[in-house]
Amino acid sequence: MKRYIKSSYDFYKKYEIKVDGGVLQWSMDSPKNPCIWVHGIKVDADKQGQGIGTKLMHKIIQIADQLEVPIELQPAPIGNKAMTVQQLVSWYEKLGFRRQAGCMRYEGK
């Protein structure tokens, strides 16, 4: 990442991205070192396995790339049909995230 491009996103305010039965909650953290923090991804049980989580992640990656900020998240399974932590880590790695200090981090293109 090069630098943070000033945007209309307020620091620490929660935002949502919604796609076909899925939602991703995120915020812009730390004015000194701007970073997108993903709070969680939820996909309706009947929609799981249809690429909705991947679509949500592509949308937040697009925002991060436009703003030139990294993304951080904690891979944590939620729900009855959730992936294991290792499955989540592998999935995030396929999306360009790398393990860093107990979390996953996307540095951009």
C-alpha positions as a printed NumPy array, in Angstrom:
array([[  0.   ,   0.   ,   0.   ],
       [  1.267,   3.422,  -0.865],
       [ -0.799,   5.947,   1.051],
       [ -4.293,   6.508,   2.338],
       [ -6.527,   8.414,  -0.046],
       [ -8.964,  10.644,   1.87 ],
       [-12.46 ,   9.269,   1.554],
       [-15.978,   9.78 ,   2.787],
       [-15.668,   6.847,   5.22 ],
       [-15.642,   7.901,   8.873],
       [-13.145,   6.258,  11.212],
       [-14.593,   3.655,  13.586],
       [-18.082,   3.819,  12.06 ],
       [-19.439,   0.411,  11.044],
       [-20.414,  -0.108,   7.417],
       [-22.118,  -3.019,   5.685],
       [-21.823,  -4.541,   2.249],
       [-24.809,  -6.698,   1.268],
       [-24.947,  -9.235,  -1.565],
       [-27.626, -11.879,  -2.25 ],
       [-28.22 , -13.155,   1.292],
       [-24.818, -12.203,   2.656],
       [-23.451,  -9.284,   4.651],
       [-19.949,  -8.105,   5.485],
       [-19.488,  -5.643,   8.363],
       [-16.401,  -3.431,   8.415],
       [-14.948,  -0.176,   9.681],
       [-12.044,   2.131,   8.901],
       [ -9.716,   2.004,  11.901],
       [ -6.845,   4.153,  13.17 ],
       [ -6.496,   7.623,  11.647],
       [ -2.702,   7.418,  12.184],
       [ -2.368,   4.127,  10.272],
       [ -5.609,   3.696,   8.305],
       [ -6.773,   0.141,   7.882],
       [-10.044,  -1.581,   7.036],
       [-11.07 ,  -3.973,   9.797],
       [-13.547,  -6.695,   8.795],
       [-15.795,  -7.415,  11.779],
       [-17.574, -10.369,  10.214],
       [-19.112, -12.056,   7.215],
       [-22.461, -13.818,   7.38 ],
       [-24.098, -15.754,   4.571],
       [-27.606, -17.203,   4.939],
       [-27.483, -20.989,   5.439],
       [-29.418, -21.692,   2.225],
       [-26.995, -19.475,   0.234],
       [-23.715, -20.926,   1.531],
       [-21.401, -22.522,  -1.003],
       [-22.588, -20.239,  -3.824],
       [-19.665, -17.785,  -3.814],
       [-21.456, -15.026,  -1.906],
       [-18.71 , -14.734,   0.727],
       [-16.144, -14.44 ,  -2.053],
       [-18.206, -11.702,  -3.742],
       [-18.352,  -9.81 ,  -0.447],
       [-14.594, -10.106,   0.005],
       [-13.947,  -8.933,  -3.552],
       [-16.038,  -5.829,  -2.831],
       [-14.088,  -4.931,   0.333],
       [-10.792,  -5.639,  -1.462],
       [-11.885,  -3.235,  -4.207],
       [-12.574,  -0.523,  -1.595],
       [ -9.197,  -1.133,   0.071],
       [ -7.375,  -0.973,  -3.264],
       [ -9.132,   2.284,  -4.195],
       [ -8.248,   3.845,  -0.822],
       [ -4.773,   2.271,  -0.795],
       [ -5.181,   0.846,   2.706],
       [ -4.687,  -2.69 ,   4.038],
       [ -7.436,  -4.969,   5.347],
       [ -7.161,  -6.895,   8.596],
       [ -9.436,  -9.528,  10.08 ],
       [ -9.5  , -12.332,  12.593],
       [-10.514, -15.675,  11.039],
       [-13.199, -16.931,  13.413],
       [-15.891, -19.511,  12.574],
       [-19.444, -18.345,  13.315],
       [-22.592, -20.445,  13.016],
       [-23.434, -24.128,  12.713],
       [-22.18 , -24.565,   9.152],
       [-19.081, -22.396,   9.546],
       [-15.727, -23.351,   8.087],
       [-12.972, -24.319,  10.518],
       [-10.255, -21.781,  11.329],
       [ -7.84 , -23.612,   9.004],
       [-10.41 , -23.601,   6.175],
       [-10.952, -19.867,   6.72 ],
       [ -7.186, -19.179,   6.711],
       [ -6.808, -21.116,   3.431],
       [ -9.748, -19.24 ,   1.891],
       [ -8.372, -15.84 ,   2.906],
       [ -4.94 , -16.8  ,   1.563],
       [ -6.513, -17.584,  -1.824],
       [ -7.933, -14.039,  -1.758],
       [ -4.469, -12.548,  -1.215],
       [ -4.36 , -12.311,   2.59 ],
       [ -1.317, -13.328,   4.606],
       [ -0.976, -14.35 ,   8.257],
       [  0.395, -11.606,  10.459],
       [  0.54 , -11.409,  14.259],
       [ -2.533, -13.547,  14.941],
       [ -4.694, -12.057,  12.205],
       [ -4.968, -12.07 ,   8.424],
       [ -3.798,  -9.03 ,   6.445],
       [ -4.325,  -7.944,   2.843],
       [ -1.734,  -5.437,   1.626],
       [ -3.224,  -4.73 ,  -1.777],
       [ -2.005,  -4.971,  -5.308]])
